[in-house]
Amino acid sequence: MKEIIKYAYRFGLIVFLALPILYFTQGENAVKVIAYKVAMVSIGLGLAELWWAVAFKPQFGRSEAMFADKQKAILVFRGMLYAAIVLACTMGL
């Protein structure tokens, strides 16, 4: 619970400060575009996590139980997978 509060303060403060500035400088349309992009990134992360859990986790298992070299390679692959799916969602592919 402490971690959730820490990240809520960290990212919530940025959003709390940035949204009014965006609204007053760029107008209502900019806020809508930002909200849409945040939604697409959230959907992309959800799809990436689902894809990892269904397609790759049964093959690789838990990353905590691996040796350091194998763990690093698999986590780099996982990061590239997540980045590719998030980019595909935000670009509308």
JOGI-V133241 format. One line per field, one symbol per residue. ss: DSSP state (@ for helix, = for strand, . for the rest). psi: psi as a letter, one per 30 degrees, with the letter a starting at -180 (. if undefined). burial: 1 if it has 16 or more other C-alpha atoms within 10 Angstrom, else 0. Layout:
ss = ???
psi = ???
burial = ???
This chain:
ss = .@@@@@@@@@@@@@@@@@@@@@@@@@.@@@@@@@@@@@@@@@@@@@@@@@@@@@@@@@@@..@@@..@@@@@@@@@@@@@@@@@@@@@@@@..
psi = eeeeeeeeeeeeeeeeeeeeeeefefleeeeeeeeeeeeeeeeeeeeeeeeeeeeeefefakffglleeeeeeeeeeeeeeeeeeeeeeffh.
burial = 000000000000000000100000000000100000000110111011100100000000000000000010010001001110111011000
